[in-house]
Amino acid sequence: MPILQASLRKTKKLDAQYLAKTKVPLVTVSGTYREDLKGLHHLPENDLAHDVVFSRAHYSMAIGTAVAAWKNKLDPAEAWIVDPTNYVSGKKWSSIVTTELIGKILARYSMLKKLKDLVDKFGRQKLPILASITPPLLKLTADIKKPILSFHIAAGNILLEKKKTVFQMITDPHVREDYLANSEKKHAFYGVFDEKTKAEFMDKAKKLNKEVDEHRVIVTGPPIDPRVLEARNHKSPWNTRKPLKICITTGGLGTNKTEIKKILKQLLPELKKNKPHFELTVYAGTQGDIKDMVIDKARKSGVLYTEINPVDPAQFEIGKKVTLKKEIVNHHPNAPLKILYHPQIIDANELLVAFGFPWADIFISKPSGDMAYDAVACGAALLTLAEWGEWEHNIRIKMEGHKVSQVADVDNIVEQLEKITHATPKKSAWVHEAQHIARTIEKQDKYFRVGAKNILKAVKRVGR
């Protein structure tokens, strides 16, 4: 991409205007959503183009908080999101493509996990993408006078160093040293997962000789999309009289592909039985190779499937149902397997919000800061795949502490599912009990279901 398209130059100007006027300006770094960006500004868009995606979490948490501000209508006056990755062009574009490629390789091959851990620990502030996103980020935010809500530490640090007031979300129960780089600045504010995370932040700041006013570190809870929270109200916990509804999800980079492949090999034969004990939905995200893998295995196993891949399902409305017409591929009304896929991150996320969270009894997913919170928030149980960082380890331990989660036995998944769905006259099945706890999680964690609201309140208070 030698130069920025004329339509994107137009959206860049409009984005900057919206950010300058909105009550809550949000920034993140999750990848690109250029075609949907055109659509949001009422310009012609290509719904089949592929996005570059680094992370679902950095997108989904930002959009979830924006939806909390918008309520039932997309309203730029209330909140507006930008991702500077959309506006990288010319020679710097290669760094975006390279970052995604490196991320996919590290995320999909367990033998390279130690290298990924080194990048997480030492290299995030040195990745070439930072030099690429800085010019468009500074251009987009130049006229903002209000505090900027940041969902990515790189963006937050860039803005803090330019003396912008920033409310930086620490979305996981884990504090990387990157978050502390500008923490002594009086215009740096932080939202944290819980009281324990705040204590960790203050302790690490002290060890680094950073003088941080604890009032600038605010406990908010995790940013969860209100539409995910709403999903709890439209389903009841599983019971032994009906099939268990399982949703398997990958991450923004196609994480855990090998584990998903193993699980499918075991589950697909079960779906061929006359009265299968399970129904299955696989969220492939924007990863075409994972979608193709699921379809290939389903065909070889003789399992009917439905691919849900509408052109433009984005609604951004709480409680709004996505209406599917002729856009379902290979439609079988009673197929025990459904596949959610879209080449663009906004639309892929909308499919998960519309067809994953309101439906699933249990998720099989890595314990990431978006999926683990979302799974529990929608009233589902959780089986966790391999974690990809210390923060995900902490999330897994926290979810297990709430008794809503177990580690997935990837090599014996059918046996594990039979065990956790087994009930006796004196004791309910683990899945049923885990769902009940998930549905009432606020009894254990008062911040868990109100994070997005708390974040918006805190940002507005900082701006007064």
Residue pairs with C-beta under 8 A, 6 or more apart in sequence:
1 89
1 90
1 93
2 89
2 90
3 89
3 90
4 12
4 87
4 89
7 38
7 43
7 44
8 34
8 37
8 38
8 86
8 87
10 41
10 43
11 37
11 38
11 40
11 41
11 43
11 86
12 86
12 87
12 136
12 139
12 140
14 41
15 37
15 80
15 82
15 140
16 139
16 140
16 141
16 142
16 143
18 76
18 80
19 25
19 80
19 82
19 140
19 141
19 143
19 144
20 143
20 144
20 145
21 76
21 77
22 76
22 77
22 78
22 79
22 80
22 146
23 69
23 77
23 78
23 79
23 146
23 460
24 65
24 66
24 69
24 78
24 79
24 80
24 146
24 149
24 456
24 459
24 460
25 79
25 80
25 82
25 141
25 144
25 146
25 148
25 149
26 62
26 65
26 66
26 79
26 80
26 81
26 82
26 148
26 149
26 150
26 151
27 81
27 82
27 83
27 84
27 137
27 140
27 141
27 148
27 149
27 150
27 151
27 152
27 155
27 156
27 159
28 58
28 59
28 61
28 62
28 81
28 82
28 83
28 150
28 151
28 152
28 155
29 54
29 58
29 83
29 84
29 85
29 129
29 133
29 152
29 154
29 155
30 53
30 54
30 55
30 56
30 57
30 58
30 59
30 62
30 83
30 85
30 152
30 252
30 345
31 51
31 52
31 53
31 54
31 55
31 59
31 83
31 85
31 100
31 252
31 345
32 51
32 52
32 53
32 83
32 85
32 86
32 96
32 345
33 51
33 59
33 83
33 86
33 344
33 345
33 346
34 49
34 51
34 86
35 45
35 46
35 47
35 49
35 51
35 344
36 45
36 312
36 314
36 344
36 346
36 347
37 86
38 44
38 45
39 45
39 312
39 314
40 74
45 312
47 311
47 312
47 344
47 347
48 343
49 343
49 344
50 286
50 288
50 343
50 344
51 286
51 343
51 344
51 345
52 85
52 96
52 97
52 100
53 100
53 252
53 253
53 285
53 286
53 345
54 85
54 99
54 100
54 103
54 252
54 253
55 251
55 252
55 253
56 251
56 252
56 285
56 345
56 348
56 349
56 370
56 371
57 171
57 251
57 252
57 368
57 369
57 370
57 371
58 151
58 152
59 83
59 252
59 345
59 346
59 349
60 225
60 349
60 370
60 374
61 151
61 169
61 171
61 222
61 223
61 224
61 369
61 370
62 81
62 151
62 223
63 81
63 225
63 316
63 346
63 349
64 223
64 224
64 225
64 226
64 227
64 228
64 452
65 79
65 149
65 151
65 223
65 452
65 455
65 456
66 79
66 80
66 81
66 316
67 225
67 226
67 227
67 316
67 318
67 452
68 225
68 226
68 452
68 453
68 455
68 456
69 75
69 78
69 79
69 456
70 78
70 79
70 316
71 318
72 317
72 318
72 319
72 320
73 317
74 316
79 456
82 137
82 140
82 141
84 133
84 134
84 136
84 137
84 140
84 155
85 96
85 129
85 133
86 136
87 136
87 139
87 140
88 95
88 96
88 132
88 133
88 136
92 131
92 132
93 132
95 128
95 129
95 131
95 132
96 129
96 132
98 128
99 127
99 128
99 129
100 253
103 253
104 253
104 254
105 112
106 112
106 113
106 115
106 116
106 119
106 253
107 116
107 251
107 253
107 254
107 255
107 388
108 253
108 254
108 255
108 257
108 258
110 258
110 386
113 388
116 388
116 389
117 389
119 127
120 176
120 389
120 390
124 153
124 154
124 176
124 178
125 154
125 157
125 178
125 181
129 154
130 154
130 158
133 154
133 155
133 158
134 158
137 155
137 158
137 159
138 158
138 162
141 148
141 159
141 164
144 164
146 165
146 463
147 165
147 166
147 167
147 189
147 459
147 462
147 463
148 159
148 164
148 165
148 166
148 167
149 166
149 167
149 169
149 455
149 459
150 156
150 159
150 166
150 167
150 168
150 169
151 169
151 171
151 223
153 168
153 176
153 178
153 179
154 178
156 166
156 168
156 182
157 178
157 181
157 182
159 166
160 166
160 168
160 181
160 182
160 185
160 187
160 188
161 182
163 187
164 187
165 187
165 189
165 462
165 463
166 187
166 188
166 189
167 189
167 190
167 191
167 455
167 458
167 459
167 462
168 179
168 188
168 189
168 190
168 191
169 190
169 191
169 220
169 223
169 455
170 179
170 190
170 191
170 192
170 193
170 197
170 201
171 193
171 222
171 223
171 369
172 193
172 197
172 369
172 391
172 392
172 394
172 395
173 193
173 194
173 196
173 197
173 391
173 394
173 395
173 398
174 197
174 200
174 390
174 391
174 394
175 192
175 197
175 200
175 201
175 204
176 391
177 204
177 208
179 190
179 201
180 201
180 204
180 205
180 208
180 210
182 188
183 190
183 201
183 205
183 210
183 212
184 205
184 210
184 211
184 212
186 213
186 216
188 216
189 216
189 217
189 218
189 458
189 462
190 201
190 216
190 217
190 218
191 218
191 219
191 220
191 454
191 455
191 458
192 198
192 201
192 217
192 218
192 219
192 220
193 219
193 220
193 221
193 222
193 447
194 219
194 221
194 445
194 447
195 219
197 219
198 214
198 217
198 219
201 212
201 217
202 212
202 214
202 217
205 211
205 212
218 454
218 458
219 447
219 454
220 447
220 451
220 454
220 455
220 458
221 445
221 446
221 447
221 448
221 449
221 450
221 451
221 454
222 369
222 373
222 447
222 448
222 451
223 451
223 452
223 455
224 373
224 374
224 377
224 448
224 449
224 451
224 452
225 353
225 374
225 452
226 318
226 452
227 317
227 318
227 319
227 320
227 353
227 357
228 353
228 357
228 374
228 377
228 378
229 377
229 378
229 449
230 318
230 319
231 353
231 357
231 358
231 377
231 378
231 379
232 377
232 378
232 379
232 438
232 439
234 358
235 358
235 359
235 361
235 379
237 361
237 379
237 431
237 432
237 435
237 436
237 439
238 244
238 245
238 361
238 362
238 421
238 429
238 431
238 432
238 435
239 432
240 421
240 423
240 429
243 276
243 277
243 278
243 279
244 277
244 278
244 279
244 361
244 362
244 417
244 421
244 431
245 278
245 279
245 281
245 359
245 360
245 361
245 362
246 267
246 278
246 279
246 280
246 281
246 360
246 361
246 362
246 363
246 364
246 417
247 280
247 281
247 282
247 283
247 356
247 359
247 360
247 362
247 363
247 364
247 380
248 260
248 263
248 264
248 280
248 281
248 282
248 283
248 363
248 364
248 365
249 282
249 283
249 285
249 352
249 356
249 363
249 364
249 365
249 371
250 256
250 257
250 260
250 283
250 284
250 285
250 287
250 290
251 285
251 366
251 368
251 371
251 388
252 285
252 286
252 345
254 285
254 287
254 289
254 290
255 366
255 388
256 365
256 366
256 385
256 386
257 287
257 289
257 290
257 293
259 385
259 386
259 408
259 410
260 282
260 290
260 293
260 385
261 293
261 297
262 410
262 411
262 413
263 364
263 408
263 410
263 413
264 282
264 293
264 294
264 297
265 297
266 412
266 413
266 414
267 278
267 280
267 413
267 414
268 297
268 298
268 301
268 303
268 337
269 301
270 276
270 277
270 278
270 414
271 278
271 279
271 280
271 301
271 303
271 336
271 337
272 301
272 302
272 303
276 336
277 417
277 418
277 421
278 336
278 417
279 336
279 337
280 336
280 337
280 338
281 337
281 338
281 339
281 340
281 355
281 356
281 359
281 360
282 290
282 294
282 337
282 338
282 339
282 340
283 340
283 341
283 348
283 351
283 352
283 356
284 290
284 291
284 294
284 339
284 340
284 341
285 341
285 345
285 348
285 352
286 341
286 342
286 343
286 344
286 345
286 348
287 341
288 341
288 343
290 341
291 307
291 339
291 341
294 305
294 337
294 339
295 305
295 307
295 339
298 304
298 305
298 337
303 335
303 336
303 337
304 332
304 334
304 335
304 336
304 337
305 330
305 332
305 335
305 337
305 338
305 339
306 328
306 329
306 330
306 331
306 332
306 335
306 337
306 338
306 339
307 328
307 329
307 330
307 338
307 339
307 341
308 324
308 328
308 329
308 338
308 339
308 340
308 341
308 351
308 355
309 327
309 328
309 329
309 339
309 340
309 341
309 342
309 351
310 322
310 324
310 325
310 327
310 328
310 342
310 347
310 351
311 327
312 347
313 322
313 342
313 347
313 350
313 351
313 354
314 346
314 347
314 350
315 322
315 350
315 354
321 354
322 350
322 351
322 354
322 355
338 355
340 348
340 351
340 352
340 355
340 356
341 348
341 351
342 348
342 350
342 351
356 363
357 374
357 375
357 378
357 380
358 378
360 375
360 378
360 380
361 380
361 381
361 431
361 435
362 380
362 381
362 382
362 383
362 431
362 434
362 435
363 371
363 375
363 380
363 381
363 382
363 383
364 382
364 383
364 385
364 408
364 413
365 371
365 372
365 375
365 382
365 383
365 384
365 385
366 384
366 385
366 386
366 387
366 388
366 392
367 382
367 384
367 385
367 387
367 392
367 393
367 395
367 396
367 399
367 405
368 388
368 392
368 395
369 391
369 392
369 395
372 382
372 384
372 395
372 396
372 399
372 405
373 395
373 448
375 381
375 382
375 438
376 382
376 399
376 402
376 404
376 405
376 438
376 441
376 448
377 438
377 441
377 448
377 449
378 438
379 435
379 438
379 439
380 435
380 438
381 404
381 405
381 420
381 430
381 431
381 434
381 435
381 438
382 399
382 404
382 405
382 406
382 434
383 405
383 406
383 407
383 408
383 416
384 396
384 399
384 405
384 406
384 407
384 408
385 408
385 410
387 393
387 395
387 396
396 405
396 407
399 405
400 406
402 437
402 438
402 441
402 444
402 445
403 433
403 434
403 437
404 434
404 435
404 437
404 438
404 441
405 434
406 416
406 420
406 430
408 416
409 415
409 416
419 430
420 429
420 430
420 431
421 429
421 430
421 431
422 429
423 429
423 432
437 444
441 448
441 449
442 448
442 449
442 450
447 454
